[in-house]
């Protein structure tokens, strides 16, 4: 799964920095009174007169409630104030997160240089001067302690003045960078991704692109009562790549890899996956995680300076720096990333429930991913070393959240679900596969296999009867050691695009 968050800034994308700075952009402020910020402790479903079936309403222009724009003036602006004079066009400031990403390596370099200089200065001092310095430090110990206390108070005040309430969940969090800052950074990042994937993007007429686009627009339409969802213009880009990955940038750019489309079993699992990724964007997880990393890095600079000042040799200082970096990741960055992933699972399941998806397919998807990793020999790290929860823990969490999500789905006037639970069907399928494997080993290579309790079907096959789309060109019909993908029995209704409806 993708990052949560802003994706890791790659070195080759820094070339977009100069192009971004060279542009002469006008600052356009939106007119109208400021909107009052509302917080939600729980996602609810606002009932409307629209028929609540699991279909995807076509939205004119391919956008969901685009943000109102205002006319921007280009070039010199003539202002009448007593007499006429011209003002030059304003330059848009560099996004603070991008400044931090550029300065982050410099912080460590400065800390290393400062610590090494302090160590060299101390080594070069004569013994009597060292003794005088120790006596001075002991005499001024209370002043030094007071200075350290003042510094701690400043840090605490900084943290308290940058607390924010997370949308939807209402959780209190540290937010150094605002959502607007990350929107600017996302615009630059999306340009980098569009250039990187330029030759791999599927055409908009491709059936796989159309399926993903309809699911995204349907999720946005059914959750438009959430301001963070309706304020974004969502756009879809499907990348031809075997990577099982998908991510959404804060500005609504959805990137789906065809490898993920091969991993999901039906449209319900696809809706839950996209709901998870869209939840990252509307919750502002990228800005939140970068804020924590920013504060931790600033505090680590002090520790890094002390390491290089105290260690007698550079080799020991390098070892201490490596240990400090790993401890910072294991104690702060990775646990916090797992926390945000779990929150995105929860909110994404609620978004999918409001879109009338079968939320019981969520745990099945992660069970499929676990078996897929085992069959392909994918190395699995312990959860405490990973940025994501383990598949097994995600299954357990989603199982606990399914009853609440089903209640939310019922409140959204959705059609009834079939009595057969996809989780039960998947468990039976796995059990039959295991029995077949045992019987085949006993009977030899010519042994007959028992039929599965449910015919496996992938994403394109699950949608073809309803959409009339041609089969996926790169889909392999026979997978060696394939994962038993169980499609839900819920009827899926996907209306044709507006141009097809008008021509019929």
N, C-alpha and C positions, 0 to 999 in steps of 0.2 A: 504494500500500500504506500501511498505517497505521504509525503510529508505534509504533514501536518503542518502546516505551517508554512514560512517562506522557504523554498528549496535552497539547498546549499549553493552559495554563489561560487561559480566555477571561474577559474582564472581566465579562461579565454573569453568570458563575457565582459571582462573589464574594458574591452575595447568599445563597448556601448556607452561607457561613461563619457568619453570625449565627445561622441556624437550627441549625447543627451545635453551636455553643457553648452554645446555650440548652437543649439536651437534657440531661437528667439521666440519664446512662447509668451502668450498673453495670459495674465491672470484673470480669470472670469469668475466672478462671485455670483452665486445663485440669488435671485431675487426672492422676496417673500419673507414673512416672519419666521424666526427660528422655531423648529419643531421641538416640542417638549419630549425629553427622553423618557421612555417607558421601560420598565423592567418586567420580566415575566419569570415567575418561579416555576412555571410548568406550561408546556405547549397545550393549547386547547384548540378545539375545532369550531370555527364559526360557521354555522349552518347557513347555506344559501339556497336559492331556488334552482341552482344548477343540478342536473341529474348526477347523482353520486355513483358513477360506475368507474371501474378501473380502466379508464380510457385517457387519452391524451388530447386535450383541447389545443387546436392549432391557434397560435397567437400571431396576429398580424405583425409582419415585419420581423418575425423570429426573435423578438425581445420581450421581456417581461417587465412591464411598468418601468420604462426607462426613466432615468432621472431627468427632471426638467432642466432644460438648458437655457442659457441666456445669450443674446448676441454679443460677440466679442469684437472689439475694434482692432484692426490690424494696421500696423504702421504708425506714423505720427498722429497724435490726437490733438485737435484744435480746441483749446479751452478759452472761453471768453471771460476775462476778469479785468475790467478796465480797458485793457488792450489785449490783443491776441498774442499768444506765444505757443510754442510747440514743446511737447514733452516727449522724451524718447520712450520706446516700448520697454516694459518691465521684463526682467529676466526671472524665470521661475527658479526658486532656490533648490539646491540639491536636497533630496529627501534625507532627513537625519539618519534613518537606518542605513542608507548607503554610505553616508559619511562614517558611521560607526564601523561598518564592514571594512572600509578602507583603512581606518585608523587602528583597528584591532590588532593587526600584526605589529604596528609601530609601538603599541603599548608594551608588548612583551620585550621588544628590542631595547626600549628605553629602560625597562626594569632590569634587564640583564646588564646593560652598560652601567647603570647606577649602582647595582649591587656589586659588580666586579670592581668598580672604582672605589667603593667604600672598603672592600676587602684589601685592595692594594694599598690604600691610604693607611689602614690600620697596621698592615704588616710592616710598612716603612717607618712607622713611628718608633722612636727609641723607648726603652723599657720605662724610663721615668715619666715620659709623656703618657704612656698607657696607664700607669698607675694614677696619674693626675686625672685622666679622663674617667677612670673608674670611681675615684673619690668624688668628682664633680657630679657624676650620674647618681651616686648614692645620696649626696646632699640635696639634689634637685629631684628626688624620686617622686615627691608629692606633686610638684609642678608638672612633671612628665606624666604622672597618672591622671592629673586633671586635664591635660591636653588630650590624652587618649580618650578620656570620658567625653570631652567636648566633641571629638571626632565621631564617637559612637552616637552621640545625640544628633549630630548632623545627618548621619546615615539613617537613623530611625525617622527623623523628620522628613527626609527625602522619600523614604518608603511610604510613610503615612500620607504624604501629600500626592502620591502617585497611585493610590489605590483606586480601583474601578470596579464596577459591578458588571459581571459577564451577562450578555443578553441571553434570554431564554431560561438559563439556569439560576441567575441571580447570585452566582458565586462571587465572592470578593477576591480580587486578583491584583497583582502588581502590573501596571501598564505604563512604561516609560515612553514608548512610542505610540502615537495615536493611530487610529484606523486610517485617517486621512494620509498620514505619512506613508503607511504601507500601501495605500492605493497608488500613490505616485511611484513607489518602488516596484509594485506589481506591474505597472505599465511598462517599465523598462525591462523587467524580467520576462514578461510575456513576449516582448519583441525578440529577446534572445532565444526563447524557446521556439518561436515561429521560424526563426532563421535556422535553428538547429534541426528542426523537424520538417523543413520546407519540402524535401523530396520524399518524405514518408507519410505526409498527411493524405488521408482518403478524401475523395471528392464528396461534395455534399449530396450527390445523387447516389452514392454508395448505400446499399441497404443497412449496413452496420452503422454508418454515420446517422442515417435517418432514425434508426431505433434509439440510439443514445440521445439524440436531440429531442425526440418526443418524450423520453423519460425525464430528461432534465427540465423541459418546459412544463411538463405535467407536475413535477415536484414543486417548481416555482409557483405555478398557478394555485395549487392546493394549499400552499403555505404562504400566500401573499399577505396574510394578516400579520406576519412577522416583519417589522420594518427593515431589518438587515437583509431579508430575503427579497423584498419588493424593490429596494433601492438599487439593486445591482442588475445590470444587463447581462444575462447569461449567454455565453456563446460556447459552442462545442467544437472540439478538434480531436479527431480520432487518428491515432498514429499507428502505422503498420509496423508492429514490433512484437516479438514473442514474449516480451517482459510482462509479467503479471502485475500490472501497476496502473494506477490512476491517481490524479491529483487535481485540485482546484485552486487557482490563485485567488487572492483576496478581491480582485476586480471582476470575478465571475468567469474567468477563462477556464473551461473544463477540458482537461487533456485525458483522454481514455486510450489505452493501448489495446491492440487487438488480442494480445495475450490474456488480458483480463476478460474480454468477451468470450474467449474459449474456456475460461475457468468457471463462469457462472452457468447455472443450469437452466434458468428461465428468467422471465422479465421481473419476477418478484425479487430474486436475488440481485439482479442488476439495479433495481430501484433502491434496495437497501445499501448496496455498495456506493451508489451515487449520493444517496442521502448522507452517508458517513462523510464523504469527501466535501459535500456542500456544507455540512455542519461545521467542518473545520473553518471554512471561509466566513460563514455568518457569525461564528463565535469569536473570530479574530485570534485564533490560536497562534498564527505566525507572529503577530505582534506581541502576544503574551509570552511566547517562548523566547523571542529575541530580547524582551525586556529582562527576563530572569537571567539570560546569558550575559547581558550587558552588566548587570549589577554584580554577578559572580565574577566576571572577568576583572572588573575594577577592584574588587576585594582581592582577587588572586594576584594582581600586580604587586600589592604590598607583600604578600607571602613570597612571591617570586623574587622580589628584591632582597628579602631577608635570606632566602636560600642561597643566592649568589654571593651575598655578603658574608655568610657564616661558613659555608663549605670551604675547606682549605684549597681544594683543587677544582679545576673546571670539569673534570670527569665526574666527580661527586656532585657538583652543581647540576650537571646535565641529568644525572640519575635522579636527583631530588626534583628537578623540574618535571621529568617524565612521571614520577610518582604523584606529584601534585596535580598534574593534568588528568591522570587516570582517576584519582580520588574525586576530583571535581566532577567528572562525568558520571561516576558511579553513585555519588551522593546527591547530586543536584540535577544535572541535565537529563540523564536517562530516566530516573524515576518520574520527573515532571513530564517528560514526553509520554511515558506510559499512562500517566494520569489524564493527559489531554486526549490520548487515543481512546481511553475508556469513556470519557465524556462525549467524544464524537460518536462512539457506538451508541450511546444512550439517546442523544439528540437525533442522530440519523435514523434510528429505529422509529422514533416518534414522527419524524418527517415522512418516512415511508408509510406509517400507519395512516396519517392524514391523506396520503395519496392512494389509499385503499389497497395497498399491497398486502400480500400474505406475510405478515411479520414472522410467522413460524419458520419461514425459509431462511432467516438470518443465522440461527445456530447451525443449520444444515450446511450453509456455505462454508463456514469455518471448519466444520468437520471434513468437508471435501478438501479444503486446502491442507489440512493436516495429513490426510491420506495421500494427497498429491505429492507433498514434500517427501513423505516416506518412500513412495514408489520411484520418484525421480532421484532419490539420494541427496536431496537438498540438506545441507548441514543445518542443524538447529542449535541455536545458542540457548543457554539458560536465560530465563526471563530477566534476571537481574543484570545481565550483560546486554540486553536488547533495548531498543527504543520503543518497541511495541509489545503489548501483552502477548503471551503465548496463545496459540490457537485454542488450546484446551480451556484456558481461563476466559477467553472471549466467548466460547460456547457456554460456559457456566454463567457468565454475566448476562448474556442475551436470553438464556433460558429463564433467568429471574425477572427480566424486563418484559418478556412476551405477554404475560397476563395484563399488565398495565397498558401495553401497547394495543392489545386487542380491545380493551375498554375504550381507548381513545379512537380506535378505528370504528367501533360501533357508534360512537357519538357523532361521527362524520357522515352518517347516513350512507355507509358503504354496503354493497351487496354481501350476503351471507357467504361465509367460507364453507368449503366442503367438510364433511365430518372426518375424513381421513387426514391425519396430521402428517405433514412432510417429514417431520423428525422421526415418526414411527416407521414410515415407509423407508426412509434412508437406513435406519437401523436394521430393518429386515433385509434390505438389499445387501448390506455389508455382511450380515450373517450368512446369507445364501452364497455370496461370493467366497467366503471363507470355507463353507462346506464343500463347494465345488472344487476349490483348490485342494482340499484334503482328499476328496474322492478321486480327483484326477491323478494325484500322486500315487494312490493305491492301485488304480486301474491302468495306469500307464498313459502314454500320449494319446491313445485312441479312445479314451473314456469320454462318455457323453456328459454334457453340462446341463444342470437344471436351469429352467428359465427363471429370470428375476421376477419378483412380485410386481414390478412396475417397469415399463420400458424406459430406459434412460433417453433423455433428449436434451440437447444443448440449447443455447440461446436462440440461434437462427431457426432451428426446427420448432421451437416453442412459439415463435412469432409468425412463421410462414403461413399457417392456416388462417390467421386473422388479418395479416397485412398484405398478403399476396406478393411478398418480396421474393426475389430469386434467391436460391441458396448461396451461402457465403462462398466466394471463389477460393479462399485459402483454407477452408475448413476440411480437416481430415476426417473421413468417415470411420476409419479404423485406427484406434489408438492402442498401441501396445501397452498393456498394463494401465488402461484408462481408469479414471476414477468414476465410481458409480454416481452419476449426476442425476438426481431425481427431480423431475419437474413437477410443479404444483398442478393440481387438477382444476384450479380456479380458472374460469373462462376469462380470457384477456381480450378486451375490445380496444382496438387501436384505430381511430378514425383516420381516413385518408387525408393527406394534406389539402389545404384550401384550394390549390389550383386543380387537383384531381376532382374534388367535389364539384367545382364550378363547371368542369368539362363534362361531367356525367349527367 
